Amino acid sequence: MTPLERVEKASPALKVFPLPSVVLFPGMALPLHIFEARYRDLVKDSLASDRVIAMCQLEGPEDRAGLPPLRPMCCAALIAWHQELDDGRYNIILQGVTRARIWEELPPRKRYREVRAQIVCDPAFSGPEEEQLRQTAFELAGRLPLNIGQNLLQNAARMSGGSLADAMAAAVVIDVQRRQHLLSELDVRQRLLAVVDDIGELIGRLAPEKSPGLLN
């Protein structure tokens, strides 16, 4: 069973981990230390079944059940690695698989929350916006430490379409609300252009590219 098939199978009762400081993108990895009891339960149940967890953001005030509502777009992921500690805590690495749209929250069965969700995959895309983003990433790389810039360029070279936009956003966009906006953008062309704008703003805040020429 492929990672996407696992997530699709889990989507009628998707286990969610709301973490206000984190937005995960498809294709990206996320290390987490799990210490809260309800999320230790979540990880334990996930490892015993499909290994699927969705990372999501909270939105608005608490509802009648006393829980903040969940933002409708999240990232479904697989537990790629885990370490169970003696006291029941976990260290895990999540690997983002795909976007998922939350349709409804299910009646509580566990201490953690579950939702019914629809898997949302990017359509195939080919357009000049990809090269525009690669060129902007190339310009940014010249203003970064060598190893960071090389890693950015390697990702830009091997990815395309929505995956390219997601990889560049994951690397350079820090603001959580902006990351959530990009996760929620389903139009691949618009997402690519949005990340071009984000990198352009970052370039404007960094020092000019150093010239390799001789000094006078």
C-alpha positions as CSV (number, residue, x, y, z in Angstrom):
1,M,0.0,0.0,0.0
2,T,1.4,3.4,-1.0
3,P,1.5,6.3,1.5
4,L,-1.3,8.0,-0.4
5,E,-3.4,4.9,-0.3
6,R,-2.8,4.6,3.5
7,V,-4.0,8.2,3.9
8,E,-7.0,7.7,1.7
9,K,-8.0,4.7,3.7
10,A,-7.6,6.6,7.0
11,S,-9.5,9.7,5.7
12,P,-13.0,8.7,7.0
13,A,-11.6,8.9,10.6
14,L,-8.4,10.9,10.4
15,K,-6.5,11.4,13.6
16,V,-5.5,15.1,14.0
17,F,-2.8,16.8,15.9
18,P,-3.5,20.6,16.2
19,L,-0.2,22.3,16.8
20,P,-0.4,26.1,16.5
21,S,3.3,26.7,15.9
22,V,3.6,24.2,13.0
23,V,2.3,23.9,9.4
24,L,3.6,20.8,7.6
25,F,3.7,20.7,3.8
26,P,3.3,17.5,1.7
27,G,6.7,15.9,1.0
28,M,8.3,17.5,3.9
29,A,9.6,15.9,7.2
30,L,8.8,17.1,10.7
31,P,10.5,15.9,13.9
32,L,8.2,16.0,17.0
33,H,8.6,15.2,20.7
34,I,5.2,13.9,22.0
35,F,4.7,14.3,25.7
36,E,1.0,15.3,26.3
37,A,-1.1,12.3,27.3
38,R,-3.8,12.6,24.6
39,Y,-1.2,12.9,21.9
40,R,0.8,10.0,23.3
41,D,-2.5,8.0,22.9
42,L,-2.8,9.3,19.3
43,V,0.7,8.2,18.4
44,K,0.2,4.8,20.1
45,D,-3.0,4.2,18.2
46,S,-1.6,5.4,14.9
47,L,1.4,3.1,15.3
48,A,-0.9,0.2,16.0
49,S,-3.0,0.8,12.9
50,D,-2.1,2.9,9.8
51,R,0.6,5.3,11.1
52,V,-1.4,8.2,9.7
53,I,-1.6,11.6,11.5
54,A,-2.8,14.9,10.2
55,M,-1.2,18.1,11.3
56,C,-3.7,21.0,11.5
57,Q,-4.2,24.5,12.8
58,L,-6.8,25.9,15.1
59,E,-9.2,28.6,14.1
60,G,-11.4,31.0,16.1
61,P,-12.9,30.7,19.6
62,E,-14.1,27.6,21.3
63,D,-17.3,25.9,20.1
64,R,-20.1,24.5,22.3
65,A,-18.0,21.5,23.1
66,G,-15.3,23.8,24.5
67,L,-12.9,23.1,21.6
68,P,-11.4,25.6,19.1
69,P,-12.6,24.6,15.6
70,L,-10.0,23.3,13.2
71,R,-9.0,25.0,10.0
72,P,-10.4,23.2,7.0
73,M,-7.1,22.4,5.2
74,C,-4.5,20.2,6.9
75,C,-1.6,18.0,5.9
76,A,-2.0,14.2,6.3
77,A,1.3,12.5,7.1
78,L,2.8,9.2,8.0
79,I,5.0,8.3,11.0
80,A,8.2,7.5,9.2
81,W,10.2,6.9,12.4
82,H,9.5,6.6,16.0
83,Q,11.2,6.1,19.4
84,E,9.1,5.2,22.5
85,L,10.7,6.4,25.7
86,D,10.5,4.7,29.0
87,D,8.0,7.1,30.5
88,G,5.6,6.8,27.5
89,R,6.7,9.8,25.6
90,Y,7.6,9.5,21.9
91,N,10.1,11.0,19.5
92,I,8.7,10.8,16.0
93,I,9.4,12.0,12.5
94,L,6.4,12.7,10.3
95,Q,6.5,12.6,6.5
96,G,3.9,14.8,4.8
97,V,1.9,13.0,2.2
98,T,-0.9,15.2,0.9
99,R,-3.3,18.0,1.7
100,A,-6.6,17.0,3.2
101,R,-9.8,19.0,3.5
102,I,-11.7,18.6,6.8
103,W,-15.4,18.1,6.2
104,E,-16.5,17.4,9.8
105,E,-15.3,16.6,13.2
106,L,-16.4,13.2,14.4
107,P,-18.0,12.6,17.8
108,P,-15.3,12.1,20.4
109,R,-14.2,8.5,21.0
110,K,-10.7,9.2,22.3
111,R,-8.9,11.9,24.1
112,Y,-7.6,13.2,20.8
113,R,-9.7,14.6,17.9
114,E,-10.7,12.8,14.7
115,V,-12.2,14.1,11.5
116,R,-13.8,13.0,8.2
117,A,-11.6,14.4,5.5
118,Q,-11.2,14.5,1.7
119,I,-7.8,13.9,0.2
120,V,-6.7,16.8,-2.1
121,C,-3.9,16.0,-4.5
122,D,-2.3,18.6,-6.8
123,P,-3.1,18.3,-10.5
124,A,-0.3,17.9,-13.0
125,F,1.2,21.3,-13.8
126,S,3.7,22.7,-16.3
127,G,4.2,26.4,-16.8
128,P,6.7,29.3,-16.8
129,E,5.9,29.9,-13.1
130,E,8.1,26.9,-12.2
131,E,11.2,28.4,-13.9
132,Q,10.3,31.8,-12.3
133,L,10.4,30.2,-8.9
134,R,13.7,28.4,-9.6
135,Q,15.3,31.6,-10.8
136,T,14.2,33.4,-7.6
137,A,15.5,30.6,-5.5
138,F,18.8,30.8,-7.3
139,E,19.0,34.5,-6.5
140,L,18.2,33.8,-2.9
141,A,20.8,31.0,-2.7
142,G,23.5,33.5,-3.5
143,R,22.7,35.4,-0.3
144,L,22.7,32.3,2.0
145,P,25.5,30.3,3.6
146,L,26.9,27.9,1.0
147,N,25.4,24.6,2.4
148,I,22.0,26.1,2.9
149,G,21.9,27.6,-0.6
150,Q,23.1,24.4,-2.2
151,N,20.3,22.4,-0.5
152,L,17.7,25.0,-1.6
153,L,18.9,24.7,-5.2
154,Q,19.0,20.9,-5.1
155,N,15.3,20.9,-4.0
156,A,14.4,23.5,-6.6
157,A,16.1,21.4,-9.4
158,R,14.5,18.1,-8.6
159,M,10.9,19.2,-8.0
160,S,8.1,20.6,-10.1
161,G,4.6,22.0,-9.9
162,G,2.9,22.1,-6.5
163,S,5.7,20.0,-5.0
164,L,8.2,22.8,-6.0
165,A,6.1,25.5,-4.4
166,D,5.7,23.4,-1.2
167,A,9.4,22.7,-0.9
168,M,10.4,26.3,-1.3
169,A,7.7,27.5,1.1
170,A,8.8,25.0,3.7
171,A,12.3,26.2,3.4
172,V,11.9,29.9,3.4
173,V,8.5,30.9,4.8
174,I,8.5,31.2,8.6
175,D,5.2,32.9,9.5
176,V,2.7,30.3,10.5
177,Q,-0.3,32.2,9.1
178,R,1.4,32.6,5.8
179,R,2.4,28.9,5.7
180,Q,-1.2,28.0,6.4
181,H,-2.4,30.3,3.5
182,L,0.0,28.5,1.1
183,L,-1.1,25.1,2.3
184,S,-4.7,26.2,1.6
185,E,-3.9,27.5,-1.9
186,L,-5.0,24.7,-4.2
187,D,-4.3,26.6,-7.5
188,V,-0.8,25.5,-8.3
189,R,0.0,28.4,-10.5
190,Q,-1.1,30.9,-7.8
191,R,0.9,29.0,-5.1
192,L,4.0,29.2,-7.2
193,L,3.6,32.9,-7.8
194,A,2.9,33.5,-4.1
195,V,6.1,31.7,-3.1
196,V,8.0,33.8,-5.7
197,D,6.7,36.9,-3.9
198,D,7.7,35.5,-0.5
199,I,11.2,34.8,-1.6
200,G,11.4,38.2,-3.3
201,E,10.6,39.9,0.0
202,L,13.2,37.8,1.8
203,I,15.8,38.7,-0.8
204,G,15.0,42.4,-0.2
205,R,15.8,42.0,3.5
206,L,19.1,40.2,2.9
207,A,22.5,41.6,2.1
208,P,23.4,41.9,-1.6
209,E,24.9,38.9,-3.3
210,K,28.7,38.8,-2.9
211,S,30.6,39.2,-6.1
212,P,33.3,36.6,-6.7
213,G,35.5,39.2,-8.4
214,L,38.8,40.6,-7.1
215,L,38.9,43.3,-4.4
216,N,40.6,46.6,-5.1
